[in-house]
Amino acid sequence: MLTARLGYTHKRMANAMNIEFDSIVFEENGAFVAHCPQLDISSCGKSVDEARANILTAVRLFLEEAARMGTLREILNEAGYMPDNGRERPPKLVSTESMAVSIEA
């Protein structure tokens, strides 16, 4: 579970809102892609650590822009987040697994 800490400037961090999210990292064509399923945001990097750092930045920027536009609460509600003592708790990720189906081609 990663946490994006929102604050418009470092001076306003006392008013920061913590928003937790899951990140799933997979390899695709030599790059590492980090995906946040709750918000449907992805980012990538040349390593797992770079992909993780980039997803934190991408989620933070997305949520800060939503806050500036006045749509943050709506986005979090639609994604299933619940306010909890100054934090935003995401819907619980229950399972990730590799699966396959067979189709006629």
C-alpha positions in Angstrom: 0.0 0.0 0.0 1.4 3.4 -1.0 0.3 6.8 0.3 0.1 10.0 -1.6 0.3 13.0 0.6 -1.5 15.9 -0.8 -0.5 19.5 -0.1 -0.2 22.4 -2.5 3.1 23.6 -1.0 5.4 22.4 1.8 4.1 25.2 3.9 0.6 23.8 3.8 1.5 20.2 4.7 -0.1 20.7 8.1 -3.4 20.6 6.1 -2.3 17.6 4.1 -4.7 14.7 3.3 -3.3 11.1 3.2 -4.8 9.0 0.5 -3.7 5.4 0.4 -3.7 3.3 -2.7 -2.4 0.0 -4.0 0.3 -0.3 -6.7 0.8 -3.3 -8.9 4.1 -3.4 -10.8 4.6 -5.5 -13.9 7.2 -5.7 -16.6 6.2 -4.9 -20.2 8.6 -4.8 -23.1 11.6 -4.1 -20.9 10.0 -1.4 -18.8 8.3 -1.6 -15.4 4.7 -0.3 -15.2 3.1 0.6 -11.9 -0.7 0.7 -11.9 -3.0 2.0 -9.2 -6.3 0.0 -9.7 -8.4 2.2 -7.4 -7.8 5.3 -9.5 -6.9 3.6 -12.8 -3.6 5.5 -13.1 -0.4 4.1 -14.4 3.2 5.2 -14.8 6.4 3.5 -15.7 10.2 3.4 -15.2 13.4 1.6 -16.1 13.3 -0.2 -12.7 10.7 -1.3 -10.2 11.9 1.5 -7.8 11.6 4.1 -10.5 8.1 2.9 -11.5 7.0 3.1 -7.9 8.4 6.6 -7.5 6.7 7.7 -10.7 3.3 6.3 -9.7 3.5 8.2 -6.5 4.1 11.4 -8.5 1.4 10.6 -11.0 -1.2 9.9 -8.4 -0.3 13.0 -6.3 -0.5 15.3 -9.3 -3.8 13.8 -10.4 -5.3 14.2 -7.0 -3.9 17.7 -6.4 -5.4 18.8 -9.7 -8.7 17.2 -8.8 -8.6 19.1 -5.4 -7.9 22.4 -7.3 -10.8 21.7 -9.6 -13.1 20.9 -6.7 -13.8 17.3 -7.9 -11.6 15.4 -5.4 -14.4 14.2 -3.2 -16.4 13.1 -6.2 -13.5 11.1 -7.6 -12.7 9.5 -4.3 -16.4 8.6 -3.7 -16.6 7.0 -7.2 -13.5 5.0 -6.5 -14.9 3.6 -3.3 -12.8 5.6 -0.8 -14.0 6.2 2.7 -12.9 9.1 5.0 -11.3 7.8 8.2 -9.8 10.2 10.8 -8.1 12.5 8.3 -7.2 9.7 5.9 -8.8 8.3 2.9 -9.1 4.5 3.0 -9.3 2.8 -0.4 -11.5 -0.1 -1.2 -9.6 -3.2 0.0 -7.6 -5.1 -2.6 -8.5 -8.7 -1.9 -6.5 -10.7 -4.4 -4.1 -10.4 -7.4 -3.3 -13.4 -9.4 -2.3 -14.5 -12.9 -5.2 -16.0 -14.8 -5.8 -17.3 -18.3 -8.6 -18.1 -20.6 -8.7 -20.1 -23.8 -10.4 -18.8 -26.9 -11.0 -20.0 -30.4 -9.0 -17.9 -32.9 
